[in-house]
């Protein structure tokens, strides 16, 4: 069992062991929800925690330069918002290309109550790359080292999320050892290159080689993998096939199943799923009151998470996509609930008559 470098990450490793034992796995991997732009804010983190919480959450990625800019710093308040009702204090993820921004930014995070920071070195977005951040750092390892060193100055545990390479797969054989030598707490590897985006299957075939690198260069660094992992059961299968893997990060899988982190998912009712949607609508309104109106259109991307897998799901999704406010959405849900109960009653009556 790899021992984490910091108490913060050791607590996460230990918390993972509270789940039921799995044959073939000595030390259970911890699970996390991936940082996703316009997705993993305090609202959605609380909804996922209500459904089934992972060991750790990440914030949306935040521009480190904005944190110290006298005008821009007010625009990132919502991104870094967390509340006592959350399952745990999220890990703050930053991106950028200037050491001074990471020095000042992480110190600011510490004052806000954050306990860990992650540096984004894998984002494939062209705007981020043009500004020297995200996966562009794969092509600029010296700058990457400077950012890590600057982020450490505040005393918070620092981790890195990256990809196998920028254009070429075999870049990871130089890039990942370089990062491991920077003494990071956790190295999260999205198992694709920037060029591949998410257009090809994740390269699980390289996991054992990556673990061997860790064991040789920095034995106490935790290795977490990301890419195409559907749910906890799938993640455990991968961990069983690759002994020594410490963490499993799930991203898009949560859009297929809000209960993706459950140990043994029971059959959830339609009411349970729609109640999660109602919860998100309510929390969205609370967030808007504190940080100003947000684009309601962005909320619509979440509807498909809860409205799927039952009769008339497509009809309900279409109706919800036509809404313009949270109140509109609540009204549609109320109407659907009334119609759904009527359908169930009619089906029950027909079955009784047939018998």
NULO-415554 format. One line per field, with one value per residue: x, y negated, z negated of N, C-alpha, C in turn; residue number from 0. Coordinates in steps of 0.05 Angstrom, whole numbers, plus 5000, padded with zeros to 4 digits. Layout:
N
n.xx: c(X,...)
n.yy: c(Y,...)
n.zz: c(Z,...)
ca.xx: c(X,...)
ca.yy: c(Y,...)
ca.zz: c(Z,...)
c.xx: c(X,...)
c.yy: c(Y,...)
c.zz: c(Z,...)
n: c(NUM,...)
// end
This chain:
355
n.xx: c(5017,5013,5036,5007,5033,5015,4974,4923,4912,4922,4879,4838,4853,4847,4792,4770,4774,4731,4691,4656,4695,4733,4743,4807,4829,4873,4881,4831,4816,4812,4756,4739,4704,4712,4741,4701,4685,4636,4604,4620,4605,4587,4534,4522,4558,4536,4488,4507,4532,4488,4464,4504,4564,4631,4700,4726,4717,4727,4736,4708,4754,4797,4822,4885,4908,4865,4851,4883,4878,4856,4804,4783,4781,4733,4699,4706,4685,4639,4658,4693,4662,4642,4603,4584,4548,4565,4592,4647,4705,4721,4774,4813,4819,4867,4888,4938,4996,5036,5082,5077,5023,5004,5030,5006,4953,4944,4954,4911,4870,4879,4866,4812,4795,4805,4837,4871,4903,4899,4934,4919,4941,4926,4881,4848,4828,4830,4834,4854,4903,4928,4939,4979,4968,4939,4942,4983,5027,5051,5085,5120,5157,5193,5169,5123,5145,5161,5111,5089,5126,5116,5063,5067,5086,5049,5038,4998,4977,4997,4974,4973,4938,4939,4954,4972,5004,5019,5014,5036,5034,5076,5101,5090,5128,5171,5148,5114,5151,5181,5144,5135,5183,5177,5155,5099,5034,4992,4986,4946,4925,4897,4882,4895,4920,4927,4915,4883,4838,4774,4764,4781,4787,4806,4874,4884,4923,4972,4974,5001,5054,5059,5050,5096,5135,5122,5133,5188,5209,5181,5156,5116,5079,5012,4976,4927,4876,4841,4788,4739,4714,4660,4630,4630,4635,4659,4707,4730,4739,4781,4820,4829,4853,4899,4942,4962,4943,4919,4876,4812,4784,4723,4688,4652,4619,4583,4542,4513,4494,4471,4481,4531,4574,4559,4564,4537,4493,4424,4358,4335,4280,4236,4218,4258,4301,4279,4272,4324,4335,4298,4322,4369,4349,4329,4376,4404,4374,4385,4440,4440,4417,4457,4503,4487,4448,4453,4466,4410,4406,4451,4439,4407,4436,4440,4391,4384,4411,4378,4330,4316,4313,4261,4191,4164,4205,4233,4194,4187,4238,4240,4200,4222,4267,4247,4236,4245,4258,4272,4225,4189,4208,4197,4142,4131,4151,4115,4067,4079,4086,4034,4009,4038,4025,3971,3976,4000,3960,3919,3944,3949,3895,3878,3908,3887,3836,3845,3862)
n.yy: c(5024,4957,4902,4840,4774,4730,4711,4697,4724,4775,4784,4787,4833,4869,4864,4888,4941,4954,4975,5034,5094,5118,5174,5193,5143,5110,5059,5013,4969,4897,4856,4803,4744,4716,4652,4608,4562,4512,4549,4578,4545,4516,4528,4575,4610,4619,4644,4692,4713,4722,4763,4805,4803,4791,4802,4753,4687,4640,4571,4530,4513,4459,4395,4378,4328,4294,4294,4259,4212,4145,4132,4178,4216,4217,4243,4297,4317,4350,4398,4417,4425,4459,4496,4509,4551,4586,4650,4654,4611,4585,4601,4550,4531,4503,4463,4438,4397,4368,4365,4329,4320,4369,4372,4329,4342,4393,4381,4348,4385,4417,4382,4379,4427,4474,4539,4566,4565,4570,4573,4556,4588,4610,4593,4590,4546,4495,4440,4438,4463,4427,4388,4408,4447,4507,4565,4545,4540,4589,4585,4550,4564,4541,4493,4516,4540,4495,4473,4512,4509,4457,4460,4492,4460,4439,4479,4517,4583,4604,4625,4655,4655,4686,4704,4759,4740,4686,4685,4735,4803,4830,4791,4791,4822,4791,4744,4757,4781,4735,4702,4733,4727,4678,4681,4685,4691,4722,4753,4746,4779,4769,4814,4804,4767,4696,4685,4728,4717,4735,4774,4825,4891,4893,4903,4955,4993,4972,4965,4999,4990,4937,4940,4968,4930,4893,4923,4929,4876,4839,4864,4852,4820,4813,4847,4832,4849,4829,4827,4851,4882,4913,4922,4938,4994,5007,4979,5007,5056,5042,5028,5077,5104,5076,5075,5033,4985,4923,4885,4870,4831,4804,4776,4760,4803,4793,4767,4805,4833,4812,4838,4860,4869,4906,4964,5015,5008,5000,5011,4953,4909,4873,4827,4816,4801,4756,4723,4710,4677,4636,4618,4597,4555,4522,4510,4484,4437,4414,4405,4368,4324,4308,4299,4273,4272,4332,4366,4396,4433,4465,4498,4536,4577,4615,4641,4689,4725,4741,4753,4805,4872,4892,4901,4852,4817,4788,4752,4720,4698,4667,4629,4604,4582,4540,4502,4439,4419,4437,4443,4454,4505,4533,4532,4563,4612,4622,4627,4671,4709,4714,4734,4781,4811,4819,4852,4897,4914,4926,4968,5005,5015,5038,5084,5111,5119,5154,5198)
n.zz: c(5000,5020,4984,4971,4982,4953,4896,4911,4961,4944,4910,4948,4976,4933,4923,4967,4954,4924,4953,4976,4977,5033,5071,5091,5090,5051,5026,5029,5083,5081,5100,5144,5167,5230,5246,5280,5329,5320,5296,5247,5201,5136,5132,5165,5143,5092,5106,5129,5084,5053,5081,5086,5056,5077,5055,5059,5085,5140,5156,5209,5261,5248,5268,5249,5252,5250,5197,5170,5196,5193,5214,5240,5200,5174,5208,5204,5158,5154,5176,5139,5095,5037,4989,4920,4922,4961,4980,4970,4965,5027,5075,5099,5166,5208,5265,5310,5327,5301,5249,5205,5202,5184,5135,5106,5115,5091,5038,5029,5035,4991,4950,4959,4940,4967,4972,5005,5069,5140,5201,5266,5320,5367,5396,5459,5485,5535,5525,5472,5481,5516,5481,5452,5414,5384,5426,5455,5423,5424,5466,5446,5400,5362,5346,5324,5278,5250,5238,5204,5161,5144,5128,5083,5043,5006,4972,4978,4998,5062,5124,5191,5253,5315,5384,5428,5468,5515,5573,5586,5565,5539,5510,5457,5431,5420,5400,5355,5317,5308,5282,5236,5210,5189,5140,5128,5095,5115,5178,5230,5287,5348,5394,5449,5506,5518,5571,5584,5556,5535,5570,5580,5551,5481,5460,5429,5429,5415,5361,5322,5335,5322,5267,5252,5263,5224,5177,5181,5183,5149,5098,5059,5084,5104,5153,5199,5245,5305,5352,5394,5354,5327,5279,5208,5203,5252,5247,5204,5229,5263,5226,5202,5244,5248,5203,5149,5166,5144,5146,5176,5224,5243,5297,5347,5339,5298,5323,5346,5304,5244,5197,5197,5163,5126,5083,5090,5133,5123,5150,5172,5162,5206,5182,5144,5177,5204,5161,5148,5191,5179,5132,5153,5183,5142,5113,5152,5157,5107,5112,5154,5128,5094,5126,5171,5233,5271,5333,5355,5395,5392,5350,5372,5394,5355,5350,5377,5346,5304,5328,5358,5384,5375,5391,5434,5424,5463,5480,5435,5430,5476,5466,5420,5442,5469,5432,5397,5348,5279,5251,5293,5306,5259,5261,5306,5288,5246,5275,5305,5265,5246,5292,5298,5252,5263,5308,5286,5251,5288,5316,5275,5264,5312,5311,5267,5285,5327,5299)
ca.xx: c(5000,5027,5028,5005,5053,5003,4951,4898,4908,4920,4851,4822,4860,4835,4763,4763,4774,4706,4672,4658,4719,4730,4762,4827,4840,4883,4874,4811,4823,4793,4741,4735,4689,4730,4734,4689,4677,4607,4590,4625,4603,4577,4507,4523,4572,4517,4469,4521,4536,4462,4459,4525,4588,4658,4717,4734,4707,4743,4721,4713,4781,4797,4846,4900,4913,4841,4849,4898,4872,4837,4777,4774,4778,4705,4685,4711,4674,4621,4673,4707,4644,4634,4587,4586,4530,4578,4603,4674,4716,4731,4801,4811,4836,4876,4904,4952,5024,5054,5087,5067,4994,5000,5038,4985,4927,4941,4952,4883,4854,4883,4850,4783,4789,4813,4858,4888,4901,4907,4942,4909,4962,4915,4858,4854,4815,4849,4839,4872,4930,4940,4947,5001,4959,4928,4960,5007,5049,5065,5106,5137,5161,5207,5148,5107,5160,5160,5084,5087,5141,5103,5038,5074,5095,5028,5037,4976,4985,4994,4972,4972,4923,4951,4948,4995,5022,5005,5007,5045,5029,5100,5111,5086,5152,5188,5132,5105,5173,5188,5125,5139,5207,5170,5145,5071,5020,4976,4988,4922,4931,4877,4897,4895,4936,4911,4906,4862,4814,4760,4754,4790,4786,4828,4895,4889,4946,4996,4972,5022,5080,5058,5054,5124,5150,5118,5147,5217,5217,5168,5138,5093,5060,4989,4969,4898,4872,4816,4782,4721,4706,4631,4619,4648,4641,4679,4733,4741,4750,4806,4838,4835,4871,4924,4948,4978,4929,4909,4852,4796,4769,4701,4679,4627,4602,4562,4520,4498,4482,4478,4488,4554,4593,4547,4577,4520,4469,4398,4341,4325,4254,4234,4214,4284,4316,4268,4277,4351,4332,4285,4343,4388,4335,4328,4403,4410,4362,4400,4465,4434,4412,4482,4524,4476,4435,4470,4452,4392,4411,4472,4427,4392,4453,4437,4365,4386,4422,4357,4306,4324,4309,4233,4171,4158,4227,4240,4173,4192,4262,4233,4185,4240,4286,4233,4232,4262,4264,4269,4196,4178,4216,4182,4114,4131,4154,4090,4047,4087,4081,4005,4002,4050,4008,3947,3983,4004,3933,3905,3957,3941,3866,3877,3920,3867,3813,3854,3864)
ca.yy: c(5000,4932,4883,4813,4755,4711,4721,4692,4746,4801,4786,4796,4861,4884,4863,4908,4968,4958,4989,5063,5106,5129,5196,5187,5116,5107,5032,5002,4942,4875,4847,4774,4733,4700,4624,4603,4534,4507,4573,4585,4523,4525,4539,4602,4627,4626,4664,4718,4723,4732,4789,4823,4786,4802,4793,4725,4671,4618,4548,4523,4502,4430,4382,4368,4299,4279,4293,4236,4188,4129,4132,4205,4234,4219,4260,4325,4324,4373,4422,4426,4427,4484,4491,4530,4574,4604,4674,4648,4587,4595,4594,4527,4535,4478,4465,4413,4400,4351,4374,4309,4324,4393,4365,4312,4355,4415,4368,4339,4409,4425,4364,4386,4452,4498,4555,4579,4552,4586,4556,4567,4590,4628,4583,4588,4522,4479,4414,4443,4469,4402,4372,4422,4465,4534,4584,4532,4544,4614,4577,4531,4576,4523,4476,4532,4544,4469,4470,4530,4498,4433,4469,4505,4440,4434,4501,4536,4605,4598,4647,4647,4671,4682,4724,4775,4724,4665,4697,4762,4819,4838,4768,4797,4835,4769,4724,4766,4782,4708,4692,4748,4716,4652,4688,4678,4709,4740,4749,4757,4781,4775,4833,4797,4743,4672,4688,4748,4707,4759,4787,4852,4903,4887,4923,4969,5010,4959,4961,5013,4976,4912,4947,4975,4905,4882,4940,4924,4848,4826,4885,4842,4805,4828,4847,4833,4849,4817,4832,4872,4899,4909,4922,4950,5022,5007,4970,5029,5076,5032,5030,5105,5112,5061,5072,5010,4961,4911,4870,4871,4806,4807,4751,4761,4825,4783,4758,4829,4844,4795,4855,4874,4876,4925,4990,5035,4992,5012,5001,4927,4902,4848,4805,4809,4787,4729,4707,4699,4654,4614,4608,4580,4530,4505,4500,4465,4411,4403,4396,4344,4302,4298,4292,4260,4291,4348,4373,4419,4453,4484,4517,4556,4600,4634,4654,4717,4743,4752,4760,4826,4900,4899,4894,4824,4800,4769,4731,4702,4683,4646,4608,4590,4566,4516,4483,4415,4413,4460,4446,4468,4533,4545,4535,4586,4635,4626,4637,4698,4727,4719,4752,4807,4825,4828,4875,4920,4923,4939,4994,5024,5022,5056,5110,5123,5128,5177,5221)
ca.zz: c(5000,5021,4963,4982,4971,4934,4880,4927,4980,4929,4901,4971,4979,4911,4926,4987,4943,4910,4971,4975,4989,5060,5075,5111,5086,5024,5017,5048,5093,5076,5124,5145,5190,5245,5249,5307,5333,5320,5285,5219,5181,5110,5136,5175,5124,5071,5117,5131,5057,5044,5095,5076,5056,5080,5032,5062,5108,5149,5166,5237,5262,5245,5277,5226,5255,5242,5168,5159,5212,5178,5225,5248,5177,5166,5227,5199,5132,5156,5183,5115,5073,5024,4965,4900,4929,4980,4968,4962,4979,5053,5082,5118,5189,5221,5290,5316,5337,5287,5222,5186,5199,5167,5108,5094,5117,5071,5012,5027,5031,4963,4933,4964,4927,4982,4959,5026,5095,5163,5224,5291,5341,5388,5411,5487,5497,5550,5511,5449,5492,5527,5458,5439,5392,5391,5438,5467,5405,5432,5484,5431,5374,5343,5336,5307,5253,5236,5227,5181,5139,5133,5114,5058,5023,4986,4953,4984,5015,5090,5143,5219,5271,5341,5404,5436,5485,5530,5599,5588,5541,5524,5494,5428,5420,5410,5386,5329,5298,5301,5261,5212,5197,5177,5114,5125,5078,5132,5206,5244,5315,5367,5411,5478,5512,5524,5598,5585,5541,5524,5595,5581,5524,5463,5463,5403,5432,5404,5332,5308,5340,5306,5239,5249,5262,5197,5157,5183,5180,5126,5088,5043,5100,5111,5182,5205,5274,5315,5380,5402,5331,5326,5252,5188,5210,5274,5235,5188,5247,5273,5203,5198,5265,5246,5174,5142,5174,5120,5149,5200,5228,5262,5308,5362,5329,5281,5340,5352,5280,5221,5174,5208,5142,5107,5081,5104,5141,5123,5171,5163,5173,5222,5163,5133,5197,5209,5137,5151,5209,5164,5114,5168,5190,5118,5107,5174,5150,5084,5123,5169,5110,5082,5146,5195,5251,5289,5358,5351,5416,5383,5332,5388,5399,5333,5350,5387,5325,5287,5344,5377,5376,5368,5412,5438,5416,5484,5480,5413,5437,5496,5452,5403,5459,5479,5410,5396,5320,5261,5245,5316,5304,5237,5270,5324,5271,5231,5294,5312,5242,5245,5314,5293,5232,5277,5325,5269,5241,5311,5321,5253,5267,5335,5303,5249,5302,5342,5281)
c.xx: c(5017,5017,5029,5025,5041,4980,4925,4893,4908,4892,4833,4827,4846,4804,4754,4760,4748,4685,4675,4683,4713,4751,4781,4839,4848,4875,4855,4820,4803,4780,4737,4718,4708,4722,4724,4678,4647,4591,4595,4626,4591,4549,4508,4538,4553,4496,4482,4525,4510,4456,4478,4551,4613,4675,4724,4721,4728,4725,4723,4741,4780,4823,4860,4905,4889,4839,4863,4893,4851,4808,4767,4769,4749,4689,4688,4700,4657,4636,4686,4688,4640,4620,4590,4569,4543,4589,4631,4684,4729,4761,4799,4830,4842,4890,4917,4980,5044,5058,5075,5038,4988,5009,5016,4958,4923,4940,4924,4865,4856,4867,4820,4775,4795,4836,4876,4883,4912,4913,4933,4931,4952,4892,4865,4842,4836,4854,4858,4901,4943,4950,4968,4994,4950,4949,4983,5031,5064,5088,5126,5143,5175,5187,5130,5119,5159,5132,5080,5101,5128,5078,5044,5080,5075,5026,5015,4988,4978,4994,4970,4954,4933,4942,4974,5015,5005,4995,5014,5041,5054,5113,5109,5111,5173,5173,5124,5128,5182,5170,5130,5163,5201,5157,5117,5057,5005,4982,4964,4928,4906,4891,4892,4914,4916,4899,4883,4836,4800,4749,4763,4788,4810,4848,4902,4914,4972,4995,4995,5049,5081,5063,5083,5142,5147,5134,5177,5225,5206,5147,5114,5074,5036,4983,4939,4895,4844,4813,4764,4711,4677,4620,4638,4655,4662,4706,4746,4752,4778,4827,4847,4855,4898,4931,4967,4965,4915,4882,4839,4780,4748,4691,4652,4608,4579,4538,4503,4483,4490,4487,4514,4574,4582,4562,4562,4494,4443,4382,4328,4298,4256,4232,4241,4300,4306,4271,4305,4350,4319,4305,4362,4374,4334,4355,4412,4399,4377,4426,4461,4430,4437,4502,4513,4465,4456,4453,4436,4397,4431,4461,4414,4409,4450,4411,4367,4397,4399,4333,4314,4316,4281,4215,4166,4181,4234,4219,4179,4217,4256,4219,4204,4259,4273,4228,4252,4270,4261,4240,4182,4183,4201,4153,4112,4133,4128,4069,4054,4081,4051,3997,4014,4034,3982,3952,3986,3978,3918,3917,3949,3913,3864,3887,3900,3844,3820,3856,3836)
c.yy: c(4975,4914,4855,4795,4737,4723,4718,4716,4773,4805,4796,4825,4878,4886,4884,4936,4974,4972,5019,5074,5118,5151,5189,5159,5113,5080,5019,4974,4922,4867,4817,4766,4713,4671,4620,4575,4531,4531,4576,4561,4534,4537,4569,4621,4637,4647,4691,4730,4734,4760,4810,4809,4802,4794,4764,4713,4650,4595,4547,4511,4471,4418,4369,4338,4283,4276,4269,4210,4171,4128,4160,4222,4237,4238,4290,4334,4349,4399,4434,4428,4455,4478,4514,4555,4593,4628,4670,4623,4597,4587,4572,4533,4508,4483,4438,4418,4383,4360,4355,4313,4348,4388,4350,4327,4377,4403,4358,4363,4419,4408,4369,4412,4477,4512,4569,4565,4571,4567,4570,4565,4608,4617,4579,4563,4504,4452,4417,4448,4444,4384,4387,4441,4492,4551,4571,4536,4570,4607,4558,4542,4557,4504,4491,4536,4518,4465,4487,4519,4474,4440,4480,4485,4435,4457,4521,4559,4600,4623,4637,4666,4665,4703,4738,4759,4702,4677,4727,4777,4824,4815,4774,4809,4815,4750,4733,4770,4754,4697,4707,4737,4689,4656,4678,4699,4731,4733,4762,4756,4788,4790,4829,4773,4719,4675,4707,4738,4731,4776,4816,4864,4895,4910,4936,4987,4998,4957,4974,5000,4951,4918,4955,4950,4893,4897,4934,4896,4835,4844,4875,4824,4823,4825,4851,4833,4839,4823,4856,4890,4892,4905,4936,4978,5024,5000,4992,5052,5068,5035,5058,5115,5098,5055,5048,4984,4949,4898,4873,4846,4811,4780,4754,4783,4816,4773,4781,4840,4827,4812,4871,4882,4896,4951,5012,5021,5008,5001,4975,4921,4876,4824,4796,4793,4758,4712,4696,4675,4631,4601,4589,4554,4511,4494,4480,4438,4398,4391,4370,4320,4290,4287,4280,4281,4306,4356,4399,4441,4474,4505,4540,4581,4622,4650,4683,4736,4757,4762,4780,4853,4907,4890,4864,4805,4779,4746,4710,4686,4661,4623,4591,4572,4541,4495,4461,4408,4439,4464,4460,4498,4547,4550,4559,4612,4642,4637,4666,4718,4734,4739,4780,4824,4835,4852,4900,4932,4937,4966,5014,5033,5042,5083,5125,5135,5153,5202,5230)
c.zz: c(5000,4999,4974,4968,4950,4919,4896,4945,4966,4919,4923,4977,4958,4914,4946,4976,4927,4927,4968,4989,5016,5064,5097,5109,5057,5012,5038,5058,5084,5102,5122,5169,5204,5245,5278,5308,5335,5311,5255,5200,5156,5113,5144,5156,5102,5081,5119,5103,5045,5056,5085,5079,5061,5055,5034,5087,5116,5158,5197,5238,5264,5254,5253,5228,5246,5212,5156,5174,5197,5188,5229,5223,5168,5184,5221,5172,5133,5161,5157,5090,5063,4998,4946,4907,4948,4965,4957,4976,5005,5057,5103,5142,5203,5247,5294,5325,5322,5258,5201,5181,5181,5139,5094,5093,5095,5043,5007,5021,5002,4944,4936,4950,4942,4969,4979,5052,5117,5186,5250,5312,5363,5404,5441,5501,5510,5537,5488,5460,5503,5504,5441,5417,5402,5404,5452,5449,5410,5450,5471,5403,5353,5330,5317,5279,5237,5223,5202,5157,5127,5118,5087,5035,5001,4966,4958,5001,5044,5107,5171,5234,5299,5360,5412,5453,5499,5557,5600,5562,5525,5508,5465,5415,5411,5392,5358,5309,5289,5279,5235,5196,5184,5149,5109,5108,5094,5161,5219,5274,5331,5389,5441,5481,5517,5552,5600,5573,5528,5548,5597,5553,5507,5463,5436,5405,5421,5374,5316,5311,5324,5276,5233,5247,5234,5176,5157,5175,5155,5113,5072,5058,5108,5140,5185,5235,5281,5344,5385,5379,5326,5298,5233,5195,5232,5264,5219,5206,5257,5250,5198,5219,5263,5217,5170,5151,5149,5123,5176,5202,5250,5271,5321,5353,5312,5297,5349,5328,5256,5196,5180,5187,5121,5107,5097,5111,5140,5147,5160,5177,5189,5203,5151,5152,5202,5184,5137,5170,5195,5144,5129,5176,5165,5111,5128,5167,5126,5094,5138,5151,5098,5103,5171,5214,5269,5313,5354,5371,5408,5364,5348,5394,5378,5335,5358,5366,5310,5303,5366,5366,5367,5391,5411,5429,5437,5485,5458,5418,5456,5483,5434,5419,5469,5457,5411,5368,5303,5253,5268,5313,5281,5245,5288,5308,5256,5250,5301,5290,5241,5267,5309,5273,5245,5294,5308,5259,5264,5317,5300,5256,5290,5328,5285,5265,5318,5325,5271)
n: c(0,1,2,3,4,5,6,7,8,9,10,11,12,13,14,15,16,17,18,19,20,21,22,23,24,25,26,27,28,29,30,31,32,33,34,35,36,37,38,39,40,41,42,43,44,45,46,47,48,49,50,51,52,53,54,55,56,57,58,59,60,61,62,63,64,65,66,67,68,69,70,71,72,73,74,75,76,77,78,79,80,81,82,83,84,85,86,87,88,89,90,91,92,93,94,95,96,97,98,99,100,101,102,103,104,105,106,107,108,109,110,111,112,113,114,115,116,117,118,119,120,121,122,123,124,125,126,127,128,129,130,131,132,133,134,135,136,137,138,139,140,141,142,143,144,145,146,147,148,149,150,151,152,153,154,155,156,157,158,159,160,161,162,163,164,165,166,167,168,169,170,171,172,173,174,175,176,177,178,179,180,181,182,183,184,185,186,187,188,189,190,191,192,193,194,195,196,197,198,199,200,201,202,203,204,205,206,207,208,209,210,211,212,213,214,215,216,217,218,219,220,221,222,223,224,225,226,227,228,229,230,231,232,233,234,235,236,237,238,239,240,241,242,243,244,245,246,247,248,249,250,251,252,253,254,255,256,257,258,259,260,261,262,263,264,265,266,267,268,269,270,271,272,273,274,275,276,277,278,279,280,281,282,283,284,285,286,287,288,289,290,291,292,293,294,295,296,297,298,299,300,301,302,303,304,305,306,307,308,309,310,311,312,313,314,315,316,317,318,319,320,321,322,323,324,325,326,327,328,329,330,331,332,333,334,335,336,337,338,339,340,341,342,343,344,345,346,347,348,349,350,351,352,353,354)
// end
